[in-house]
């Protein structure tokens, strides 16, 4: 790849995830402390990610793939997103904040697919070239968290600045996008059905009993996942952890490390054991959070955060590989779109609502009974894990052959 193009794509990925990491991790704490929001409202704010994920395929399928170059859509969405984030920072209460953040996530979520499309278009072998570009996105997220922790914005009540910094970075990426390599619409002039847009062409995979179990487990495991994304930062700040956003970036460091180790484990363990280990790690993470504290139990809090790499990579990345293997060439894209819509769309939406209700249930004045709160996702993850391990059969070759005969 041309070095200049490599630098541009790396910078694009860095900014894409720096923007998200700048405000998303600490939004719960901001809403709690600055706008005096309750748990249900915090969960509702985080549910905008799911709503954005549900609508993103329509923006990509109906606009980006047909009419405009991907880099131009990316630029427009980030310029719009920068304005929406700035207005969100000016909101004085949750009621005025929510519409701005909802609009922002509807604009932002499609850009995750767009940056991938722009990158892949410039690569001869994405399997080898893409990880070296994508890792800059993880670096961007980590640096955002470390900066917030180092500047002490959580303890000083300055989290409003996270939205303003993210707004500025979004506008910067919006302008930068117009000098990215040209990526013309991939399906110009083609007709696209509703089923193609949301990945329904891959629904035949659910005829496979093992895949159906994996699919249901993927949706259900996103309920406890929402607890982690939505309330870890308020929890850490409430129990007295200093620089919580920076500490949380250890989760992304762990994710990067285990991503590199995935090929080693995958060959030796196989699909079922990989998925099972990932799910068991979810249970262990919430148990650590339930019984950890900022004193003697500090190691448990760190352990729960570091387990994010196993939780995410062993389950979701393995699941993507498993889906790809069963789908076959014809339905690869549809299958990935279908599972993403179901998990980050439906599953996380349910999880955001449930997590908010549980946090409100265990609120005690100005604090919370966090032990009881974290036990809930631990139990949910434990039940899902037990059912999965009992009934899931890892028979990829046989399953694939069966699907082809249907």
Buried (B, 14 or more C-beta within 10 A) or exposed (E): BEEEBBEBBBBBBBBBBBBBBBBBBBBBBBBBBBBEBBBBBBBBBBBBBBBBBBBBBBBBBEEBBBEBBBBBBBBBBBBBBBBBBBBBBEBEEBEEBBBBBBBBBBBBBBBBBBBBBBBBBBBEEBEEBBEEBBBBBBBBBBBBBBBBBEBBBBEEEBBBBBBBBBBBBBBBBBEBBEEBBEBEBEEEEEEEEEEBBBBBBBBBBBEBBBBEBBBBBBBBBBBBBBBBBBBBBBBBBBBEBEBBBBBBBBBBBBBBEBBEEBEEBBEEBBBBBBBBBBBBBBBBBBBBBBBBBBEEBBEBBBBBBBBBBBBBBBBBBBBBBBBBBBBBEEBBBBBBBBBBBBBBBBBBBBBBBBBBBBBBEBEEEEEBEBEEBBBBBBEBBBEBBEBBBEEBEBBBEEBBEBBEEE
